């Protein structure tokens, strides 16, 4: 089996970036506190108020933090094992690496879309475009 050194380097970058972001989401606390927010429709929601999820509701921030815990303690070690086994030239390592990368891409793209649509207040087909897109809804980043 041919080993791609570029793929291995890119996978280590993925490990670094995803581990950093997920560890921040899981462990960073800025000393804020939960607060109640009244929506445009007059409903009261409880906002988490801490860390990088400080503007999310308590329900969604718990889900995002749970995802961060799974990422830090399960997905990242599995990806590291897959990189090492693939680097040794194992076909099974290649399959494991492909599966790990597919899991990362689908899970984190779904969370990006979910986070974008939570904050999006308009209901047009453009809400499914990336927030950085000029056609994206409400421009939330």
C-alpha positions in Angstrom: 0.0 0.0 0.0 1.3 3.4 -0.9 1.5 5.8 2.0 0.8 9.5 1.4 2.9 11.7 3.6 0.8 14.7 2.7 -2.3 12.9 4.0 -0.5 12.1 7.3 0.5 15.8 7.7 -3.0 17.0 7.0 -4.4 14.5 9.5 -2.0 15.8 12.2 -3.2 19.3 11.4 -6.8 18.1 11.8 -5.9 16.5 15.1 -4.3 19.8 16.3 -7.2 22.1 15.2 -10.1 19.9 16.3 -8.4 19.1 19.6 -7.8 22.8 20.3 -11.4 23.8 19.4 -13.0 20.9 21.3 -10.8 21.3 24.4 -11.7 25.0 24.5 -15.4 24.2 24.2 -15.1 21.6 27.0 -12.7 23.2 29.5 -12.7 27.0 28.9 -14.8 28.9 31.3 -14.8 32.7 31.4 -16.5 33.2 34.7 -19.9 34.2 33.2 -23.1 33.0 34.6 -26.4 31.8 33.0 -29.0 34.4 32.2 -32.5 34.7 30.8 -33.1 36.2 27.4 -36.4 37.2 25.8 -36.6 36.3 22.2 -38.2 38.3 19.4 -41.4 36.2 19.8 -41.6 37.0 23.5 -40.4 33.7 24.9 -37.9 33.4 27.7 -34.9 31.1 27.2 -32.1 30.3 29.5 -28.7 31.1 28.1 -25.6 29.2 29.2 -23.4 32.3 29.7 -19.9 30.6 29.9 -17.0 29.7 27.6 -17.3 29.7 23.9 -21.0 28.6 24.1 -21.9 31.6 26.3 -24.6 32.8 23.8 -26.2 29.4 23.3 -29.2 28.0 25.3 -28.5 25.6 28.1 -29.9 22.8 26.0 -27.7 23.4 23.0 -24.6 24.2 25.0 -24.9 20.9 26.8 -25.2 19.1 23.5 -22.2 20.9 22.1 -20.1 20.3 25.2 -21.1 16.6 25.1 -19.9 16.5 21.5 -16.7 18.1 22.5 -16.2 15.5 25.2 -16.7 12.6 22.7 -14.4 14.3 20.3 -11.6 14.8 22.8 -11.8 11.5 24.5 -12.9 9.1 21.7 -12.5 10.6 18.2 -9.1 12.2 18.6 -7.4 9.1 20.1 -9.0 6.9 17.4 -7.7 9.3 14.7 -4.2 9.2 16.2 -4.3 5.4 16.2 -5.5 5.4 12.6 -2.7 7.8 11.6 0.0 5.7 13.2 -1.3 2.4 11.8 -1.7 3.9 8.3 1.8 5.3 8.6 3.1 1.8 9.0 1.6 0.8 5.7 -1.4 -1.2 6.9 -4.4 -1.5 4.7 -6.6 -1.8 7.8 -5.0 1.5 9.0 -6.0 3.1 5.7 -9.6 1.9 6.1 -9.7 3.1 9.8 -8.2 6.5 8.7 -10.8 6.9 5.9 -13.6 6.0 8.4 -12.3 8.4 11.0 -12.0 11.3 8.5 -15.5 10.6 7.2 -16.9 10.6 10.7 -15.1 13.9 11.4 -16.3 15.6 8.3 -19.9 14.6 8.6 -20.3 15.2 12.3 -18.6 18.6 12.4 -20.2 19.8 9.2 -23.6 18.9 10.7 -22.8 20.7 13.8 -21.7 23.8 11.8 -25.0 23.7 9.9 -27.0 23.2 13.1 -25.2 26.0 14.9 -25.8 28.3 11.8 -29.6 27.5 11.6 -30.1 28.0 15.3 -29.1 31.6 15.1 -30.7 32.2 11.7 -34.0 34.0 12.0 -35.0 34.0 8.4 -36.7 31.0 6.8 -35.4 31.1 3.2 -33.5 28.4 1.3 -30.4 30.6 1.6 -30.2 29.7 5.3 -28.5 26.4 4.3 -25.6 28.3 2.7 -22.4 28.8 4.8 -22.5 32.0 6.9 -19.4 33.3 5.2 -21.2 33.1 1.9 -22.4 36.4 0.6 -25.8 34.7 0.0 -25.8 33.2 3.5 -28.6 34.1 5.8 -28.1 36.7 8.5 -24.3 36.5 8.3 -23.8 34.9 11.7 -20.3 33.5 12.1 
